[in-house]
Amino acid sequence: MTKPLKILVIRLGALGDFIQSFYPFAAIRQHHAQDNITLMTTAPFVELAQHSPWFDRVIVDDKPHLFNFVGRLKLKQKLQGYDFVYDLQTSGRSSRYFKWAGRPQWSGIADGASHPHNNPHRNQMHTIDRQQDQLEKAGITLFPSPDLSWLLSESIKIPSPYVVLIPGCSLKRPEKRWPIKYYGKIAHYLMEQGFQPVIVGGQSEENMVAVIKEYCPQIISLIGQTSLLQLGGVIKHAEFALGNDTGPMHLAAMVGCPSVVLFSSGSDPLLTAPRGDDVKIIYQENLKDLSVKRVAQELKWVH
């Protein structure tokens, strides 16, 4: 009997990036069905990864500073002992890990990688297409649809029919946010249409609730009240989701919730837009110029 290989998958990044990697996660698991697969990720995604069917073990990259010698030593120890590494992060940081890991068989962009992703157009490819191309160059050719039953097992009961509004995104990228008062106005419109609006997001976005309630006092706020696992169930059972270019909208598309995603010039939907069977992109160079009326018209096509 062949001894199982020790496989390491590296995926750090933001929530949207992590969710889009569900496709390569599933492909790697199928390709290495008899092998032992470890995921290296950052702390926010450990719970998701541990509940998924793709990994035997999850370890955390604390991303130590260059001059944190103790932290670097611990990280190097975590990287040792693998037969093959799939670097799905493909950043300058993760490429340095190639040497720290002892130069094992490596799929990524690190100099000297045994299975380099050397497609000259990789930076012009959508994340999902780029990662599939990377895995194909490493010998993985089957890409099953990810099984997400584990993600939908936990939910919160909400009066139906309801819709999910996702008004937040990275604080560092304010240009990607549709004005919060517009979300209040669209929430009021949705109430008039017979839908219960629900807003979700992280604890740091709690200040949005008061603004939205000025326009729609009946809104249900789950800001800071859901784990990522619970969020998957909440979004799955919604009539549709509306939000900015942010991680939870990738989750909405992934679980099959009809989704309307608002893009500004701050990011390119051709490279980063959520993908799913029922996803609609609204692009406006400056989201302050995107009217509530236009968004309401687009929502009619969703429901």
N, C-alpha and C positions, 0 to 999 in steps of 0.2 A: 504494500500500500504506500502510495506517494505521500510524503510528509507535507502537510498544509503549508503554504507560503504565508509569510507575514507581510501583510500589505498595509501601507500607510496612505491615507488620503488627507491632503491639506486643504482646508477651506475656511478662511477667516472672514473678512469682509463684513458688509452690512447685511441687514435682514433680507432685502430684495435679492442680493447676490447669492445669499445662502439658499433661499427658496428656489431660485433658478437652477441651482446645482442639484435639485432633487432628481433631475433627469440623468446626469452622469452618475450620481450616487446609485441609482437603481441599475444602471448599466454595469457599473463596476461590481456590484453585488452579484449580478447574474453571471458575469464573466468569471468571477472568483467564488463560485458557489461553495466550494469545499475549502476555501482558504480563510485565514483569520484576518479580518479587516479592522483597522483602528482609524478613527477620525481624529485629526487634530484641528480644533477650532477655538473660538474665544468663548468666554463664560456665558454670554447671553443665549447661545445656541445649544448648550449642553443638554438641556431638558428635551428639546426637540429631537436632537440626534439620538439620545438614549431611548426614546420611545419609538423611533423609526425601526424598520426591519433591515436596515442596510449595514449596521456596524456591530461588531462584537465588543468593541471597547471605544470609549471616547476620552481623549485627553485634552487638556487646556493649554493653549499657548498664551502665556501672560504678556507676551511681546515686550520682553525686558529691554530697557534702554541700552544703547551700545556700551556705556560705561558701567552698567550693572553686571559686574563680572560673575557674581554668584548666580544671578538670574540666568545669564547666558550659559553658564555651566550646566545648570539644571535643565535648560532647554535642549542643549546638546545631548544630554543623557536621554531625554525623551525621544530624540530623533534617531537614536542608535538601534541597530538590530533588525532592520527591515529588509526584505528581499526585493521589494519594489515599492516605489513611491509615486503616487499621482498628485502632482502639485496643481490643484485647480485654482489656486490663488494667483499663480503666475505673476507675482510682483517682485520688485527688487528684494524685499525682505525675505519672501519665501524662497527665492532663488538662492540666497545665501545659505539656506538650510541644506542645500545639496552637499556642500563641503562638510558642514557640521554633522551630517548624517553618515559621513564616511563614503560618499560617492556611490550609493547603491544604484541599481537600475532605476531610472528616473524619467518620468513623463512631465515635461514642462519646458521652460525657456532658459533654464540655467545653462551656463557655458559648460560643455562637456556632458550634457545629459545624454543618456543612451537612447532615448526616444524623444528627440526635441520636437516641439511644436514650432516649426520653422516656416509656417505659411506666411508669406510677406504681407498678406492682407488681413492678418488676424485682428489688428486693431480697428478694422473697418467692418468686422463681423458682429452680429448680435451675440450676446453672451452665450446663449444656448447653442447657437450654431458653432461658435468658436470652440466651446468645450467638446462638442460632439466631434469636430474635426480633430481636436487634440487627441481624443481617445481612439479615434480611428487610426491615427498614426502610431498609436501604442498597441494596436492589434485588437481593439474592441469594436465590433461591427454591429452588435445587436443592441437596440435602445428601446426597452420596454416602457410602457406608460407607468409612471410611479404608482404604486399602491398607497393610497392615502387614507385607508380605513382607520389606521391608528391615529390620524390627525383629527378625525371627526368624532371621536368617541366621547370627548368632553365638551359640554356646551352649557349655556345659561338660557333658561326659559324666558322668552320675550313675547309679548302679545303680537300675534300675526294679523295681517301681513306687515312686515317691517322691512326697512331698508337701512343699510349701514353707510354712514358718512365717515370719511377718514380725512379730517382737515389738516392734520399735521404732516411734518416731514423734518428732515434734519435742520436744526437751528442754524447750522452753518450755511444753509442754502435757502434763504428767504425768498429768492426769486422763483422757487419751485412751489410756492404756496399761493393758492387762490385766497383772496382776502376772507378773513374769518366771518365778517358780517355777511358776505355772500352765502356762506354756508348756512347762516341763520335764516336768510331769506329763502333759500332753497328748502330748508327744513319746514318752514311755514307753508310753502307751496305743496310739499309732499303730504303734510297733514291734511290740507284741503283736498288732496286727491285720495285720501283714505289710507295712507300709509303711516305707520309709526316710525319716525326717524330715530335712529340710535347712533351715537357717536362713540368711536373707539380710539384709543391711542395710549401713549405712555403717560406716566404720572407728571412729567414735565409739561404736558400740554393741558393741564387742568384749568389754566387761565382762560382757555377758549370757551369753556362751558358757559360762563356768565354772559359772554357776548352773544352766543347763539340763543340763549334763553331770553334775551331781550326781544328776539323775533319769534321764537317758538318755545314758550314756557313748558310745553308738553314733551319736549325731547327727553329721551332716556340717555343718560350718560354712563358709559362703562369705562371712561377714561381711568387708566391705572388700576382697573379691577379685573383684568383678564390676563391669564398666562398666554403664551403663544399657542399652546395646545387648545385652550378654551376659545381663543380667537378664531381658530380654524373652524370650530363647530358653529360659532355665532355667525360667521360670514357665510358658511355653507348654506344655512337655512334662510338667509335673507332673500328678498325678492330681487334685489340688485345692490351693488356697492358703487359709491361715487367717492373719488378721492384724488389727491395729488399723486405725483410720481414718487411713491414711497413704498417701503417694504410690504405693509399689509395689503396693498393693492395687488402685489405679485401673489400673495397668499390667496386673495379672492379669485384671481384668474386661475390659479393652480387647482382650487377645489371646485371649480366649475360655476362659480357665482357670476351671473351677468354683471359686467363691470364697465364703468365709464371712468377713464383716467385722464386727468388734466395735465398737459405738458406745456412748459414754457421753453424759451430759448436756452434755459439752464441745462437742458439735457436733450439728447437726440433719441426720439422714439424708435428710430430704425436700429439703434444699438442696444437700447435698454428697456423698451416697452414690455409690460407684462404680456404673456402669451397664453391664449386659451381659446376655447371654442366660441365664446361670446364676449369679446373684449372690444370696446370702442374707444378710440383715442380722439380727444379734442385738443388741438394745438392752437396756442395763442402766444405770440412772441413775448408779450408782457401779460401775465395773468390778471393784472389789475384791469386790463381792457376786455376781459372775457365777461360778458354780461350774464346775469342770472337768467334772463329771458332765453338766451341761446342755449344754456345748459338745460333749462327746463324743456325746451323743444327737443333736445337730443334724448332726454330721459324718456320721452313719450315712445321712442322707438324701442326702448329697453323693456318697458312693461306694457 
